[in-house]
Amino acid sequence: MNEPKRRGRPPKAAPEVALMQAEMRQGVELSALGSSDINPAQVYANRVWAGQSPSLPYGERWYRVKLALEAQGLSMDGVELK
């Protein structure tokens, strides 16, 4: 009941655990983008679009999505923004 208080930063996770977690995250992302009927540019554009403020004008949001896709080496071909 009277355990001493832990102070300071918590201990780091073991390197194996951190590596497994990174691989799991990467696997989830690749599985979402790996399907042939899913356009990776569309998935990324949706994420960028959702991260923007709705109060921005449509043209500004569209331009930011376009810049983000170009920075990732993706094109706007087939991308639909809602």
Chimera marker file (.cmm) of the C-alpha trace (Angstrom):
<marker_set name="trace">
<marker id="1" x="0.000" y="0.000" z="0.000" r="1" g="1" b="0" radius="0.5"/>
<marker id="2" x="2.720" y="2.450" z="0.850" r="1" g="1" b="0" radius="0.5"/>
<marker id="3" x="4.794" y="2.099" z="-2.286" r="1" g="1" b="0" radius="0.5"/>
<marker id="4" x="7.366" y="4.820" z="-2.896" r="1" g="1" b="0" radius="0.5"/>
<marker id="5" x="6.400" y="7.384" z="-5.507" r="1" g="1" b="0" radius="0.5"/>
<marker id="6" x="8.086" y="7.049" z="-8.847" r="1" g="1" b="0" radius="0.5"/>
<marker id="7" x="9.751" y="10.248" z="-9.892" r="1" g="1" b="0" radius="0.5"/>
<marker id="8" x="11.264" y="11.346" z="-13.148" r="1" g="1" b="0" radius="0.5"/>
<marker id="9" x="10.967" y="9.976" z="-16.603" r="1" g="1" b="0" radius="0.5"/>
<marker id="10" x="9.581" y="6.459" z="-17.049" r="1" g="1" b="0" radius="0.5"/>
<marker id="11" x="12.039" y="3.827" z="-18.250" r="1" g="1" b="0" radius="0.5"/>
<marker id="12" x="12.435" y="3.390" z="-21.993" r="1" g="1" b="0" radius="0.5"/>
<marker id="13" x="10.780" y="0.432" z="-23.659" r="1" g="1" b="0" radius="0.5"/>
<marker id="14" x="13.046" y="-2.421" z="-24.624" r="1" g="1" b="0" radius="0.5"/>
<marker id="15" x="14.475" y="-1.985" z="-28.153" r="1" g="1" b="0" radius="0.5"/>
<marker id="16" x="12.707" y="-5.165" z="-29.293" r="1" g="1" b="0" radius="0.5"/>
<marker id="17" x="9.326" y="-3.807" z="-28.179" r="1" g="1" b="0" radius="0.5"/>
<marker id="18" x="9.890" y="-0.464" z="-29.897" r="1" g="1" b="0" radius="0.5"/>
<marker id="19" x="10.920" y="-2.243" z="-33.114" r="1" g="1" b="0" radius="0.5"/>
<marker id="20" x="7.844" y="-4.493" z="-33.017" r="1" g="1" b="0" radius="0.5"/>
<marker id="21" x="5.568" y="-1.495" z="-32.506" r="1" g="1" b="0" radius="0.5"/>
<marker id="22" x="7.160" y="0.337" z="-35.455" r="1" g="1" b="0" radius="0.5"/>
<marker id="23" x="6.786" y="-2.745" z="-37.659" r="1" g="1" b="0" radius="0.5"/>
<marker id="24" x="3.136" y="-3.111" z="-36.645" r="1" g="1" b="0" radius="0.5"/>
<marker id="25" x="2.423" y="0.535" z="-37.514" r="1" g="1" b="0" radius="0.5"/>
<marker id="26" x="4.195" y="0.160" z="-40.839" r="1" g="1" b="0" radius="0.5"/>
<marker id="27" x="2.279" y="-3.042" z="-41.589" r="1" g="1" b="0" radius="0.5"/>
<marker id="28" x="-1.035" y="-1.321" z="-40.956" r="1" g="1" b="0" radius="0.5"/>
<marker id="29" x="-0.122" y="1.579" z="-43.232" r="1" g="1" b="0" radius="0.5"/>
<marker id="30" x="1.104" y="-0.740" z="-45.986" r="1" g="1" b="0" radius="0.5"/>
<marker id="31" x="-1.974" y="-2.926" z="-45.767" r="1" g="1" b="0" radius="0.5"/>
<marker id="32" x="-4.202" y="0.140" z="-46.144" r="1" g="1" b="0" radius="0.5"/>
<marker id="33" x="-2.220" y="1.393" z="-49.126" r="1" g="1" b="0" radius="0.5"/>
<marker id="34" x="-1.252" y="-1.962" z="-50.638" r="1" g="1" b="0" radius="0.5"/>
<marker id="35" x="-4.643" y="-2.848" z="-52.101" r="1" g="1" b="0" radius="0.5"/>
<marker id="36" x="-4.816" y="-2.415" z="-55.858" r="1" g="1" b="0" radius="0.5"/>
<marker id="37" x="-8.178" y="-0.621" z="-55.720" r="1" g="1" b="0" radius="0.5"/>
<marker id="38" x="-6.989" y="2.018" z="-53.227" r="1" g="1" b="0" radius="0.5"/>
<marker id="39" x="-5.107" y="5.021" z="-54.576" r="1" g="1" b="0" radius="0.5"/>
<marker id="40" x="-2.298" y="5.992" z="-52.141" r="1" g="1" b="0" radius="0.5"/>
<marker id="41" x="-2.537" y="9.603" z="-53.334" r="1" g="1" b="0" radius="0.5"/>
<marker id="42" x="-6.258" y="9.645" z="-52.462" r="1" g="1" b="0" radius="0.5"/>
<marker id="43" x="-5.625" y="8.257" z="-48.980" r="1" g="1" b="0" radius="0.5"/>
<marker id="44" x="-2.913" y="10.838" z="-48.298" r="1" g="1" b="0" radius="0.5"/>
<marker id="45" x="-4.972" y="13.674" z="-49.800" r="1" g="1" b="0" radius="0.5"/>
<marker id="46" x="-7.882" y="12.776" z="-47.521" r="1" g="1" b="0" radius="0.5"/>
<marker id="47" x="-5.591" y="12.891" z="-44.484" r="1" g="1" b="0" radius="0.5"/>
<marker id="48" x="-4.199" y="16.293" z="-45.474" r="1" g="1" b="0" radius="0.5"/>
<marker id="49" x="-7.682" y="17.631" z="-46.290" r="1" g="1" b="0" radius="0.5"/>
<marker id="50" x="-9.064" y="16.472" z="-42.931" r="1" g="1" b="0" radius="0.5"/>
<marker id="51" x="-6.181" y="18.150" z="-41.103" r="1" g="1" b="0" radius="0.5"/>
<marker id="52" x="-7.042" y="21.578" z="-42.511" r="1" g="1" b="0" radius="0.5"/>
<marker id="53" x="-9.352" y="24.089" z="-40.930" r="1" g="1" b="0" radius="0.5"/>
<marker id="54" x="-12.826" y="24.093" z="-42.507" r="1" g="1" b="0" radius="0.5"/>
<marker id="55" x="-12.802" y="27.892" z="-42.327" r="1" g="1" b="0" radius="0.5"/>
<marker id="56" x="-10.124" y="28.080" z="-45.043" r="1" g="1" b="0" radius="0.5"/>
<marker id="57" x="-11.397" y="28.778" z="-48.557" r="1" g="1" b="0" radius="0.5"/>
<marker id="58" x="-11.746" y="25.699" z="-50.776" r="1" g="1" b="0" radius="0.5"/>
<marker id="59" x="-9.025" y="26.898" z="-53.165" r="1" g="1" b="0" radius="0.5"/>
<marker id="60" x="-6.485" y="27.333" z="-50.382" r="1" g="1" b="0" radius="0.5"/>
<marker id="61" x="-7.199" y="23.879" z="-48.959" r="1" g="1" b="0" radius="0.5"/>
<marker id="62" x="-6.952" y="22.341" z="-52.436" r="1" g="1" b="0" radius="0.5"/>
<marker id="63" x="-3.612" y="24.086" z="-53.051" r="1" g="1" b="0" radius="0.5"/>
<marker id="64" x="-2.203" y="22.816" z="-49.746" r="1" g="1" b="0" radius="0.5"/>
<marker id="65" x="-3.251" y="19.257" z="-50.594" r="1" g="1" b="0" radius="0.5"/>
<marker id="66" x="-1.599" y="19.606" z="-54.003" r="1" g="1" b="0" radius="0.5"/>
<marker id="67" x="1.654" y="20.814" z="-52.423" r="1" g="1" b="0" radius="0.5"/>
<marker id="68" x="1.601" y="17.986" z="-49.877" r="1" g="1" b="0" radius="0.5"/>
<marker id="69" x="1.102" y="15.363" z="-52.595" r="1" g="1" b="0" radius="0.5"/>
<marker id="70" x="3.923" y="16.828" z="-54.688" r="1" g="1" b="0" radius="0.5"/>
<marker id="71" x="6.214" y="16.790" z="-51.647" r="1" g="1" b="0" radius="0.5"/>
<marker id="72" x="5.529" y="13.053" z="-51.300" r="1" g="1" b="0" radius="0.5"/>
<marker id="73" x="6.109" y="12.419" z="-55.002" r="1" g="1" b="0" radius="0.5"/>
<marker id="74" x="2.417" y="11.711" z="-55.689" r="1" g="1" b="0" radius="0.5"/>
<marker id="75" x="0.202" y="13.233" z="-58.370" r="1" g="1" b="0" radius="0.5"/>
<marker id="76" x="-3.306" y="14.665" z="-58.222" r="1" g="1" b="0" radius="0.5"/>
<marker id="77" x="-4.488" y="12.258" z="-60.953" r="1" g="1" b="0" radius="0.5"/>
<marker id="78" x="-7.662" y="10.549" z="-59.802" r="1" g="1" b="0" radius="0.5"/>
<marker id="79" x="-7.822" y="12.405" z="-56.485" r="1" g="1" b="0" radius="0.5"/>
<marker id="80" x="-11.262" y="13.678" z="-55.487" r="1" g="1" b="0" radius="0.5"/>
<marker id="81" x="-11.602" y="16.173" z="-52.650" r="1" g="1" b="0" radius="0.5"/>
<marker id="82" x="-14.853" y="16.561" z="-50.764" r="1" g="1" b="0" radius="0.5"/>
<link id1="1" id2="2" r="1" g="1" b="0" radius="0.2"/>
<link id1="2" id2="3" r="1" g="1" b="0" radius="0.2"/>
<link id1="3" id2="4" r="1" g="1" b="0" radius="0.2"/>
<link id1="4" id2="5" r="1" g="1" b="0" radius="0.2"/>
<link id1="5" id2="6" r="1" g="1" b="0" radius="0.2"/>
<link id1="6" id2="7" r="1" g="1" b="0" radius="0.2"/>
<link id1="7" id2="8" r="1" g="1" b="0" radius="0.2"/>
<link id1="8" id2="9" r="1" g="1" b="0" radius="0.2"/>
<link id1="9" id2="10" r="1" g="1" b="0" radius="0.2"/>
<link id1="10" id2="11" r="1" g="1" b="0" radius="0.2"/>
<link id1="11" id2="12" r="1" g="1" b="0" radius="0.2"/>
<link id1="12" id2="13" r="1" g="1" b="0" radius="0.2"/>
<link id1="13" id2="14" r="1" g="1" b="0" radius="0.2"/>
<link id1="14" id2="15" r="1" g="1" b="0" radius="0.2"/>
<link id1="15" id2="16" r="1" g="1" b="0" radius="0.2"/>
<link id1="16" id2="17" r="1" g="1" b="0" radius="0.2"/>
<link id1="17" id2="18" r="1" g="1" b="0" radius="0.2"/>
<link id1="18" id2="19" r="1" g="1" b="0" radius="0.2"/>
<link id1="19" id2="20" r="1" g="1" b="0" radius="0.2"/>
<link id1="20" id2="21" r="1" g="1" b="0" radius="0.2"/>
<link id1="21" id2="22" r="1" g="1" b="0" radius="0.2"/>
<link id1="22" id2="23" r="1" g="1" b="0" radius="0.2"/>
<link id1="23" id2="24" r="1" g="1" b="0" radius="0.2"/>
<link id1="24" id2="25" r="1" g="1" b="0" radius="0.2"/>
<link id1="25" id2="26" r="1" g="1" b="0" radius="0.2"/>
<link id1="26" id2="27" r="1" g="1" b="0" radius="0.2"/>
<link id1="27" id2="28" r="1" g="1" b="0" radius="0.2"/>
<link id1="28" id2="29" r="1" g="1" b="0" radius="0.2"/>
<link id1="29" id2="30" r="1" g="1" b="0" radius="0.2"/>
<link id1="30" id2="31" r="1" g="1" b="0" radius="0.2"/>
<link id1="31" id2="32" r="1" g="1" b="0" radius="0.2"/>
<link id1="32" id2="33" r="1" g="1" b="0" radius="0.2"/>
<link id1="33" id2="34" r="1" g="1" b="0" radius="0.2"/>
<link id1="34" id2="35" r="1" g="1" b="0" radius="0.2"/>
<link id1="35" id2="36" r="1" g="1" b="0" radius="0.2"/>
<link id1="36" id2="37" r="1" g="1" b="0" radius="0.2"/>
<link id1="37" id2="38" r="1" g="1" b="0" radius="0.2"/>
<link id1="38" id2="39" r="1" g="1" b="0" radius="0.2"/>
<link id1="39" id2="40" r="1" g="1" b="0" radius="0.2"/>
<link id1="40" id2="41" r="1" g="1" b="0" radius="0.2"/>
<link id1="41" id2="42" r="1" g="1" b="0" radius="0.2"/>
<link id1="42" id2="43" r="1" g="1" b="0" radius="0.2"/>
<link id1="43" id2="44" r="1" g="1" b="0" radius="0.2"/>
<link id1="44" id2="45" r="1" g="1" b="0" radius="0.2"/>
<link id1="45" id2="46" r="1" g="1" b="0" radius="0.2"/>
<link id1="46" id2="47" r="1" g="1" b="0" radius="0.2"/>
<link id1="47" id2="48" r="1" g="1" b="0" radius="0.2"/>
<link id1="48" id2="49" r="1" g="1" b="0" radius="0.2"/>
<link id1="49" id2="50" r="1" g="1" b="0" radius="0.2"/>
<link id1="50" id2="51" r="1" g="1" b="0" radius="0.2"/>
<link id1="51" id2="52" r="1" g="1" b="0" radius="0.2"/>
<link id1="52" id2="53" r="1" g="1" b="0" radius="0.2"/>
<link id1="53" id2="54" r="1" g="1" b="0" radius="0.2"/>
<link id1="54" id2="55" r="1" g="1" b="0" radius="0.2"/>
<link id1="55" id2="56" r="1" g="1" b="0" radius="0.2"/>
<link id1="56" id2="57" r="1" g="1" b="0" radius="0.2"/>
<link id1="57" id2="58" r="1" g="1" b="0" radius="0.2"/>
<link id1="58" id2="59" r="1" g="1" b="0" radius="0.2"/>
<link id1="59" id2="60" r="1" g="1" b="0" radius="0.2"/>
<link id1="60" id2="61" r="1" g="1" b="0" radius="0.2"/>
<link id1="61" id2="62" r="1" g="1" b="0" radius="0.2"/>
<link id1="62" id2="63" r="1" g="1" b="0" radius="0.2"/>
<link id1="63" id2="64" r="1" g="1" b="0" radius="0.2"/>
<link id1="64" id2="65" r="1" g="1" b="0" radius="0.2"/>
<link id1="65" id2="66" r="1" g="1" b="0" radius="0.2"/>
<link id1="66" id2="67" r="1" g="1" b="0" radius="0.2"/>
<link id1="67" id2="68" r="1" g="1" b="0" radius="0.2"/>
<link id1="68" id2="69" r="1" g="1" b="0" radius="0.2"/>
<link id1="69" id2="70" r="1" g="1" b="0" radius="0.2"/>
<link id1="70" id2="71" r="1" g="1" b="0" radius="0.2"/>
<link id1="71" id2="72" r="1" g="1" b="0" radius="0.2"/>
<link id1="72" id2="73" r="1" g="1" b="0" radius="0.2"/>
<link id1="73" id2="74" r="1" g="1" b="0" radius="0.2"/>
<link id1="74" id2="75" r="1" g="1" b="0" radius="0.2"/>
<link id1="75" id2="76" r="1" g="1" b="0" radius="0.2"/>
<link id1="76" id2="77" r="1" g="1" b="0" radius="0.2"/>
<link id1="77" id2="78" r="1" g="1" b="0" radius="0.2"/>
<link id1="78" id2="79" r="1" g="1" b="0" radius="0.2"/>
<link id1="79" id2="80" r="1" g="1" b="0" radius="0.2"/>
<link id1="80" id2="81" r="1" g="1" b="0" radius="0.2"/>
<link id1="81" id2="82" r="1" g="1" b="0" radius="0.2"/>
</marker_set>
